[in-house]
Amino acid sequence: MNIQARTIADAGKHSSGCAVVPVFSRKRLSAAARQLDKSNKGLITGALKNGDMQGALGETLMLQTGNARGARRILLIGAGNNNKLDAASGRKISAAIIKGLRASKSKDACLHIEELAADKLPLGQYCESLARAASTAGYRYAETVSKPKPGLSVDKITVNCGKSLKTVVANAALKRGLQTGNAINVARELGNLPGNICTPSYLAREASKLAKSSAKLTTRILEEKQMRELGMGSLLSVSAGSAQPAKLIIMQYKGAAASKKPYVLVGKGITFDSGGISLKPGAKMDEMKFDMCGAASVFGTMNAVVDMKLPINVVAIVAASENLPSGTATKPGDVVTSMSGQTIEILNTDAEGRLVLCDALTYAERFKPAAVIDIATLTGACVIALGAHATGMYANNDKLAEQLTAAGEASHDRAWRMPLWDDYQKQIDTPFADVANVGGPAAGSITAACFLARFTKKFQWAHLDIAGSAWDSAPKGATGRPVALLTRYLMDRAGIK
């Protein structure tokens, strides 16, 4: 999608497939709307007098001008009370714009948004949010569909900020929003692919492909033999029942001096999770192709890092495996040795995400990281606790937790910090190993994080449990979360506001 800012003096004289203008409460027209109304002989005021629109937040009205020149359509967007505009109302306005444009079938549009600027809705921030929304609205899954549904027909959007924001600043914000939206779509596509296509080997190939797009990015793939030599008995216990070999994928982006410590992202990449010997119920088991959405979010974020050319160092580690039952699969009660040397009693083979993550987290130590963030569809308990709106966050460092919370608020990809108290650690004690991989039904998301915490004592670490936020069941599809949060976090570390 092409989205660019321009300064347009008179909206009534600008040619476009669809002119989009805000109408505020009590039918108050923006300056651009008045210009369009004048050039179209009172078309807008006539519609308002007929009661077709009031200007309530999110309201829409499409008008056909019949003009061969100028705007061929006018989309009126209700913006509510301009004194109450904030980020939330900005998102509603963007959603209304996209809904109206999708219905119009217009190929290009001009958005006159100068008067949406407000104390709680800086226009630069709104431009970034708008471009991200437009980009994600254009995504449609098509890989295994013979007749995919059409996406957004608009492929060119002009944004007129008037005198409220310099064009160069607006274009920079629009570009960031578009890059973030594209990165979200990368994660959605990987998450939506079926497990017979998106295997650990497929993810490894995608990582190698991404490395070819930037001289700053290198990719290394560890095979099972190499993992065995490193002592990754925990990770390999998960792939033991599958014909698909596990892969440890390492993507290293060098955007700053080698002396600068990298930020490490670790993604859970279980490309299909049957539960193993501790078999899941059949209902909705098809959705377990989404169990690699943590890995997908890491891929999406790395796409954003490369596109934005962020001046920081980032390492992405993806622990990719299938979890299937077979004669060679790990059994409940088995004890394995992790790369850290800690032994693990596997009480439930369906608690496999933490088993691949713990070895990947230990591997992260070698990069001497500034911070490590793991992302995983880890526990159903997190869905019960927080639903789909918030990602569960655990951290062993308050400053890191605050930075992630702020990034989530700024990107509206929010996370909520959960307790990581030592009181819960006793639930995963066992007489037969150093630690058990489950701690019983109580506080399941917390005890999963407590398990990971035993492997993260040498660095600042946060765990994002995205089991509730990574995909929707109705309509079914990956959301691409928390790519926006992670991208904003890394942009903040790079000093980009």
C-alpha positions as CSV (number, residue, x, y, z in Angstrom):
1,M,0.0,0.0,0.0
2,N,1.2,3.5,-0.9
3,I,0.4,6.0,1.9
4,Q,1.9,9.5,1.7
5,A,1.3,12.9,3.4
6,R,0.7,16.0,1.3
7,T,-0.4,19.5,2.1
8,I,-3.6,20.3,0.2
9,A,-4.8,23.9,0.4
10,D,-8.3,23.3,-0.9
11,A,-10.0,19.9,-0.4
12,G,-12.7,20.9,-2.8
13,K,-10.3,21.2,-5.7
14,H,-8.3,18.0,-5.1
15,S,-9.0,15.1,-7.3
16,S,-9.4,11.7,-5.6
17,G,-11.6,8.6,-5.7
18,C,-12.8,9.3,-2.2
19,A,-12.3,12.4,0.0
20,V,-12.6,11.6,3.7
21,V,-13.5,14.4,6.1
22,P,-14.5,14.5,9.8
23,V,-17.8,15.8,11.0
24,F,-17.9,16.7,14.7
25,S,-20.7,16.6,17.2
26,R,-23.8,18.7,16.5
27,K,-23.0,18.4,12.8
28,R,-20.1,20.8,12.9
29,L,-18.0,20.5,9.7
30,S,-14.3,20.6,9.5
31,A,-12.7,23.2,7.2
32,A,-12.0,20.6,4.6
33,A,-15.6,19.4,4.8
34,R,-16.8,23.0,4.2
35,Q,-14.5,23.3,1.2
36,L,-16.0,20.1,-0.3
37,D,-19.5,21.2,0.5
38,K,-18.9,24.5,-1.4
39,S,-17.4,22.8,-4.4
40,N,-20.3,20.3,-4.5
41,K,-23.2,22.8,-4.1
42,G,-24.2,22.0,-0.5
43,L,-24.2,18.2,-0.9
44,I,-22.8,17.7,2.7
45,T,-25.0,20.3,4.5
46,G,-28.0,18.9,2.6
47,A,-27.4,15.4,3.8
48,L,-26.9,16.7,7.4
49,K,-30.2,18.7,7.2
50,N,-32.0,15.6,6.2
51,G,-30.7,13.9,9.4
52,D,-28.5,11.4,7.6
53,M,-25.7,12.0,10.1
54,Q,-25.1,13.6,13.5
55,G,-21.3,13.5,13.8
56,A,-21.3,10.9,16.6
57,L,-17.9,9.1,17.0
58,G,-17.5,6.3,14.4
59,E,-20.6,7.3,12.4
60,T,-20.1,7.1,8.6
61,L,-21.9,8.4,5.5
62,M,-20.9,7.9,1.9
63,L,-21.9,10.6,-0.6
64,Q,-21.6,10.3,-4.4
65,T,-20.6,13.6,-6.0
66,G,-21.2,12.8,-9.6
67,N,-18.1,14.9,-10.4
68,A,-15.6,13.9,-13.1
69,R,-13.1,16.2,-11.5
70,G,-12.4,16.7,-7.8
71,A,-13.5,14.0,-5.3
72,R,-15.8,11.4,-6.9
73,R,-17.0,10.3,-3.5
74,I,-17.1,12.0,-0.1
75,L,-16.9,9.8,3.1
76,L,-18.1,11.6,6.2
77,I,-16.6,10.3,9.4
78,G,-18.2,11.1,12.8
79,A,-15.5,12.4,15.1
80,G,-17.6,13.2,18.1
81,N,-16.5,16.0,20.5
82,N,-13.2,17.4,19.3
83,N,-12.4,18.4,22.9
84,K,-12.4,14.7,23.9
85,L,-10.3,13.3,21.1
86,D,-7.7,10.8,22.4
87,A,-5.9,7.7,21.2
88,A,-9.0,5.5,21.8
89,S,-11.3,7.7,19.7
90,G,-8.6,7.9,17.1
91,R,-8.7,4.2,16.7
92,K,-12.5,4.3,16.3
93,I,-12.2,6.9,13.7
94,S,-9.5,4.9,11.8
95,A,-11.8,1.8,12.0
96,A,-14.7,3.8,10.6
97,I,-12.5,5.2,7.8
98,I,-11.3,1.7,6.8
99,K,-14.9,0.3,7.0
100,G,-16.2,3.1,4.7
101,L,-13.3,2.8,2.2
102,R,-13.8,-1.0,2.0
103,A,-17.4,-0.5,1.1
104,S,-16.6,2.1,-1.5
105,K,-14.4,0.0,-3.7
106,S,-12.4,3.2,-4.4
107,K,-8.8,2.6,-5.6
108,D,-7.5,5.8,-4.0
109,A,-8.5,8.1,-1.2
110,C,-7.5,11.4,0.4
111,L,-7.9,11.8,4.1
112,H,-8.2,15.4,5.4
113,I,-7.3,14.9,9.1
114,E,-5.9,18.3,10.2
115,E,-8.6,19.0,12.7
116,L,-8.3,15.6,14.4
117,A,-5.2,17.0,16.2
118,A,-5.7,17.3,19.9
119,D,-3.8,17.4,23.2
120,K,-4.5,13.7,23.8
121,L,-4.2,12.8,20.1
122,P,-1.0,14.2,18.6
123,L,-1.3,14.1,14.8
124,G,2.0,12.3,14.4
125,Q,0.9,9.5,16.7
126,Y,-2.4,9.3,14.9
127,C,-0.7,9.0,11.5
128,E,1.3,6.1,12.7
129,S,-1.8,4.4,14.1
130,L,-3.8,5.1,11.0
131,A,-1.1,3.6,8.6
132,R,-0.8,0.5,10.8
133,A,-4.6,0.0,10.7
134,A,-4.7,0.5,7.0
135,S,-1.9,-2.1,6.4
136,T,-3.4,-4.8,8.7
137,A,-6.9,-4.2,7.1
138,G,-5.5,-5.1,3.7
139,Y,-4.3,-8.6,4.9
140,R,-6.2,-11.7,3.6
141,Y,-5.0,-15.3,4.1
142,A,-4.7,-16.8,0.6
143,E,-2.1,-19.6,0.8
144,T,-4.5,-22.6,0.8
145,V,-7.7,-20.9,-0.4
146,S,-8.7,-21.2,-4.1
147,K,-10.8,-18.1,-4.0
148,P,-9.5,-15.8,-1.3
149,K,-11.7,-13.0,0.0
150,P,-10.8,-9.6,-1.4
151,G,-8.9,-7.2,0.9
152,L,-9.0,-3.4,1.0
153,S,-9.4,-2.1,-2.6
154,V,-7.7,1.1,-1.8
155,D,-4.0,0.9,-2.8
156,K,-3.1,4.6,-2.5
157,I,-3.9,6.9,0.4
158,T,-3.0,10.6,0.6
159,V,-3.1,12.1,4.0
160,N,-3.6,15.9,4.4
161,C,-2.4,17.2,7.7
162,G,-2.7,20.8,6.7
163,K,-0.7,23.1,8.9
164,S,-1.0,20.9,12.0
165,L,2.0,18.7,11.2
166,K,4.9,19.1,8.8
167,T,4.7,16.8,5.8
168,V,8.2,15.3,6.5
169,V,7.2,14.4,10.1
170,A,3.8,13.0,8.9
171,N,5.5,10.8,6.3
172,A,8.0,9.4,8.8
173,A,5.1,8.5,11.2
174,L,3.1,7.0,8.3
175,K,6.1,4.9,7.2
176,R,6.6,3.6,10.8
177,G,2.9,2.6,11.0
178,L,3.1,0.9,7.6
179,Q,6.2,-1.0,8.6
180,T,4.6,-2.1,11.9
181,G,1.4,-3.2,10.1
182,N,3.4,-5.2,7.6
183,A,5.3,-6.9,10.4
184,I,2.0,-7.8,12.1
185,N,0.8,-9.3,8.8
186,V,4.0,-11.4,8.6
187,A,3.2,-12.9,12.0
188,R,-0.4,-13.4,11.1
189,E,0.5,-15.3,7.9
190,L,2.9,-17.6,9.7
191,G,0.3,-18.3,12.4
192,N,-2.5,-19.0,9.9
193,L,-0.5,-21.5,7.9
194,P,-1.5,-25.1,8.5
195,G,0.9,-27.4,10.4
196,N,1.6,-29.6,7.4
197,I,3.1,-26.5,5.6
198,C,4.5,-24.5,8.5
199,T,6.9,-27.0,10.0
200,P,10.1,-26.4,11.9
201,S,12.0,-26.7,8.7
202,Y,9.7,-24.2,7.0
203,L,10.4,-21.7,9.7
204,A,14.1,-22.3,9.3
205,R,13.8,-21.5,5.5
206,E,11.8,-18.4,6.3
207,A,14.6,-17.2,8.6
208,S,17.2,-17.8,5.9
209,K,15.1,-15.9,3.4
210,L,14.8,-12.9,5.8
211,A,18.6,-12.9,6.2
212,K,19.0,-12.4,2.5
213,S,17.0,-9.1,2.7
214,S,19.6,-7.3,4.9
215,A,23.4,-7.3,5.1
216,K,22.9,-6.5,8.9
217,L,21.1,-9.8,9.5
218,T,22.6,-13.3,9.7
219,T,20.8,-16.6,10.4
220,R,22.1,-19.8,11.9
221,I,20.1,-23.0,12.2
222,L,21.0,-25.6,14.8
223,E,20.0,-29.2,14.0
224,E,19.1,-31.9,16.5
225,K,22.6,-33.3,16.5
226,Q,24.1,-29.9,17.4
227,M,21.4,-29.5,20.1
228,R,22.2,-32.9,21.5
229,E,25.9,-31.9,21.7
230,L,24.9,-28.7,23.6
231,G,22.9,-30.8,26.1
232,M,19.5,-29.5,25.1
233,G,17.7,-32.6,26.4
234,S,14.6,-30.6,27.4
235,L,14.0,-29.2,24.0
236,L,14.7,-32.5,22.3
237,S,12.2,-34.3,24.6
238,V,9.4,-32.5,22.8
239,S,10.4,-33.4,19.3
240,A,11.0,-37.1,20.3
241,G,7.6,-38.2,19.1
242,S,7.6,-36.5,15.7
243,A,9.1,-37.3,12.3
244,Q,9.8,-33.6,11.9
245,P,13.2,-32.7,13.3
246,A,13.4,-29.8,15.7
247,K,15.3,-26.6,14.8
248,L,16.8,-23.9,16.9
249,I,16.8,-20.8,14.7
250,I,19.1,-17.9,15.5
251,M,18.7,-14.6,13.7
252,Q,21.3,-11.9,14.6
253,Y,20.7,-8.3,13.6
254,K,23.7,-6.0,14.0
255,G,22.5,-2.4,13.7
256,A,24.9,-0.9,16.3
257,A,28.5,-1.3,17.4
258,A,29.5,-4.8,18.5
259,S,30.2,-3.4,22.0
260,K,26.5,-2.7,22.4
261,K,24.6,-5.5,24.2
262,P,21.8,-7.0,22.1
263,Y,18.1,-7.3,23.0
264,V,17.1,-11.0,22.7
265,L,13.7,-12.2,21.7
266,V,12.9,-15.9,22.3
267,G,9.9,-17.4,20.5
268,K,8.1,-20.6,21.2
269,G,7.7,-22.4,17.9
270,I,5.5,-25.4,18.4
271,T,4.2,-25.7,14.9
272,F,1.6,-28.2,16.0
273,D,0.7,-29.3,19.5
274,S,-1.3,-32.4,20.0
275,G,-0.3,-32.5,23.7
276,G,1.9,-35.6,23.1
277,I,1.2,-38.6,25.2
278,S,-0.9,-36.3,27.5
279,L,-3.2,-35.9,24.5
280,K,-5.4,-32.9,24.2
281,P,-9.2,-33.2,23.6
282,G,-10.2,-33.4,19.9
283,A,-12.4,-30.3,20.0
284,K,-10.5,-27.3,18.7
285,M,-7.3,-29.2,18.4
286,D,-7.0,-27.8,14.9
287,E,-6.2,-24.4,16.5
288,M,-3.0,-25.9,17.9
289,K,-1.4,-24.8,14.6
290,F,-1.4,-21.4,16.4
291,D,0.9,-22.7,19.1
292,M,3.9,-21.2,17.2
293,C,2.5,-17.7,17.4
294,G,5.3,-16.7,19.8
295,A,7.8,-17.6,17.1
296,A,5.6,-15.9,14.5
297,S,5.7,-12.7,16.5
298,V,9.5,-12.9,16.7
299,F,9.6,-13.2,12.9
300,G,7.3,-10.3,12.5
301,T,9.3,-8.1,14.9
302,M,12.5,-9.0,13.1
303,N,10.9,-7.9,9.8
304,A,10.1,-4.5,11.4
305,V,13.6,-4.2,12.8
306,V,15.1,-4.8,9.3
307,D,12.7,-2.5,7.5
308,M,13.2,0.3,10.0
309,K,17.0,-0.2,10.1
310,L,16.9,0.2,13.8
311,P,20.3,1.3,15.2
312,I,20.5,-1.4,17.9
313,N,21.6,-5.0,18.1
314,V,18.8,-7.7,18.3
315,V,19.0,-11.5,18.5
316,A,16.0,-13.7,17.8
317,I,16.0,-17.3,18.9
318,V,13.1,-19.6,17.8
319,A,12.8,-23.0,19.4
320,A,10.8,-24.9,16.7
321,S,9.3,-28.4,17.2
322,E,6.2,-30.5,16.8
323,N,4.6,-32.2,19.9
324,L,3.1,-35.5,18.8
325,P,2.5,-38.9,20.4
326,S,4.3,-42.0,19.1
327,G,6.3,-45.0,20.3
328,T,9.3,-42.7,20.7
329,A,7.5,-39.8,22.4
330,T,8.4,-38.6,25.9
331,K,6.2,-40.1,28.6
332,P,4.7,-38.5,31.7
333,G,7.2,-39.3,34.6
334,D,10.3,-39.2,32.4
335,V,13.2,-37.1,33.6
336,V,15.3,-35.1,31.2
337,T,18.4,-32.9,31.6
338,S,18.3,-29.3,30.3
339,M,21.1,-27.4,28.8
340,S,21.6,-25.6,32.1
341,G,22.2,-28.9,33.8
342,Q,19.0,-28.8,35.7
343,T,16.9,-32.0,35.6
344,I,13.2,-31.8,34.8
345,E,10.5,-34.3,35.7
346,I,7.9,-34.2,32.9
347,L,4.6,-34.7,34.6
348,N,2.5,-33.6,31.6
349,T,3.8,-33.7,28.0
350,D,1.3,-31.0,27.1
351,A,3.3,-28.5,29.1
352,E,5.9,-28.6,26.3
353,G,6.4,-24.9,25.6
354,R,8.4,-24.3,28.7
355,L,10.5,-27.3,27.9
356,V,11.7,-25.9,24.5
357,L,11.9,-22.3,26.0
358,C,14.2,-23.2,28.9
359,D,16.9,-24.5,26.7
360,A,16.6,-21.6,24.3
361,L,16.8,-19.2,27.3
362,T,20.0,-20.9,28.5
363,Y,21.4,-20.6,24.9
364,A,20.6,-16.8,25.1
365,E,23.2,-16.4,27.9
366,R,26.1,-16.5,25.3
367,F,25.0,-13.2,23.8
368,K,25.5,-11.3,27.1
369,P,22.1,-9.6,26.5
370,A,20.8,-6.2,27.6
371,A,17.5,-7.9,28.2
372,V,15.7,-11.1,27.1
373,I,12.0,-11.4,26.3
374,D,10.4,-14.7,25.6
375,I,7.0,-14.9,23.8
376,A,4.8,-17.9,24.0
377,T,1.3,-19.3,23.8
378,L,2.1,-20.9,27.1
379,T,-0.9,-21.6,29.3
380,G,-4.7,-21.9,29.1
381,A,-4.6,-20.5,32.6
382,C,-3.6,-17.1,31.2
383,V,-6.7,-17.1,29.0
384,I,-8.8,-17.7,32.1
385,A,-7.1,-14.9,34.0
386,L,-6.9,-12.2,31.3
387,G,-9.0,-13.2,28.4
388,A,-8.1,-12.0,24.9
389,H,-7.5,-8.3,25.7
390,A,-4.2,-8.4,27.6
391,T,-1.0,-10.4,27.3
392,G,0.2,-11.8,30.6
393,M,3.6,-10.4,31.5
394,Y,6.1,-11.7,34.1
395,A,9.5,-10.1,34.7
396,N,12.5,-10.4,37.1
397,N,13.3,-6.7,36.6
398,D,11.0,-3.8,37.4
399,K,12.4,-1.4,34.8
400,L,12.0,-3.9,32.0
401,A,8.4,-4.6,33.1
402,E,7.7,-0.8,33.1
403,Q,9.3,-0.4,29.6
404,L,7.2,-3.2,28.2
405,T,4.0,-1.9,29.8
406,A,4.7,1.6,28.4
407,A,5.3,0.1,24.9
408,G,2.1,-1.8,25.1
409,E,0.1,1.2,26.1
410,A,1.6,3.3,23.3
411,S,0.9,0.7,20.7
412,H,-2.4,-0.4,22.1
413,D,-1.0,-4.0,22.3
414,R,-1.3,-4.1,26.0
415,A,0.3,-6.4,28.6
416,W,-0.6,-6.8,32.3
417,R,2.1,-7.7,34.8
418,M,1.5,-10.8,36.9
419,P,3.2,-11.9,40.1
420,L,6.4,-13.9,40.0
421,W,6.7,-14.5,43.8
422,D,8.9,-17.2,45.2
423,D,5.9,-18.4,47.2
424,Y,4.7,-20.2,44.0
425,Q,8.0,-22.0,43.4
426,K,7.3,-24.8,45.8
427,Q,4.4,-26.0,43.5
428,I,7.0,-27.1,41.0
429,D,9.3,-28.9,43.4
430,T,9.6,-32.7,43.0
431,P,11.5,-35.4,44.8
432,F,12.6,-37.0,41.5
433,A,14.3,-34.0,39.7
434,D,15.4,-30.5,40.2
435,V,12.0,-29.2,39.0
436,A,8.7,-30.5,37.7
437,N,7.3,-29.1,34.5
438,V,3.8,-28.4,36.0
439,G,2.7,-27.3,39.4
440,G,-1.0,-28.4,39.5
441,P,-4.2,-26.6,38.5
442,A,-3.8,-23.6,40.8
443,A,-2.1,-20.5,39.3
444,G,-1.0,-22.4,36.2
445,S,0.2,-19.4,34.3
446,I,2.3,-18.2,37.3
447,T,3.9,-21.6,37.9
448,A,4.8,-21.8,34.2
449,A,6.6,-18.5,34.5
450,C,8.2,-19.6,37.8
451,F,9.6,-22.6,35.9
452,L,11.1,-20.4,33.2
453,A,12.5,-18.1,35.9
454,R,14.8,-20.9,37.1
455,F,16.6,-20.6,33.8
456,T,16.9,-16.8,33.6
457,K,18.8,-15.8,36.7
458,K,21.8,-14.5,34.7
459,F,20.0,-11.7,32.9
460,Q,17.1,-9.3,32.9
461,W,14.1,-11.2,31.6
462,A,10.5,-10.9,30.8
463,H,8.0,-13.6,29.7
464,L,4.9,-12.7,27.6
465,D,2.2,-15.3,27.8
466,I,0.1,-14.7,24.6
467,A,-2.2,-17.7,24.8
468,G,-5.2,-15.4,25.0
469,S,-4.1,-12.7,22.6
470,A,-2.3,-14.5,19.8
471,W,-5.3,-15.7,17.9
472,D,-9.1,-15.4,17.6
473,S,-11.4,-18.4,17.4
474,A,-14.4,-16.6,15.8
475,P,-13.6,-15.7,13.2
476,K,-10.6,-17.9,13.3
477,G,-7.2,-16.3,12.7
478,A,-3.9,-15.1,14.1
479,T,-3.8,-11.6,15.5
480,G,-0.1,-10.8,15.0
481,R,0.2,-9.8,18.7
482,P,2.5,-8.8,20.4
483,V,4.4,-7.6,17.3
484,A,3.3,-4.0,17.8
485,L,4.4,-4.1,21.5
486,L,7.8,-5.6,20.8
487,T,8.4,-3.2,17.8
488,R,7.5,-0.2,20.0
489,Y,9.8,-1.5,22.8
490,L,12.7,-1.8,20.4
491,M,12.0,1.6,18.8
492,D,12.1,3.1,22.3
493,R,15.5,1.4,23.0
494,A,16.7,2.9,19.6
495,G,15.5,6.4,20.7
496,I,12.8,6.6,18.0
497,K,9.6,8.3,19.2
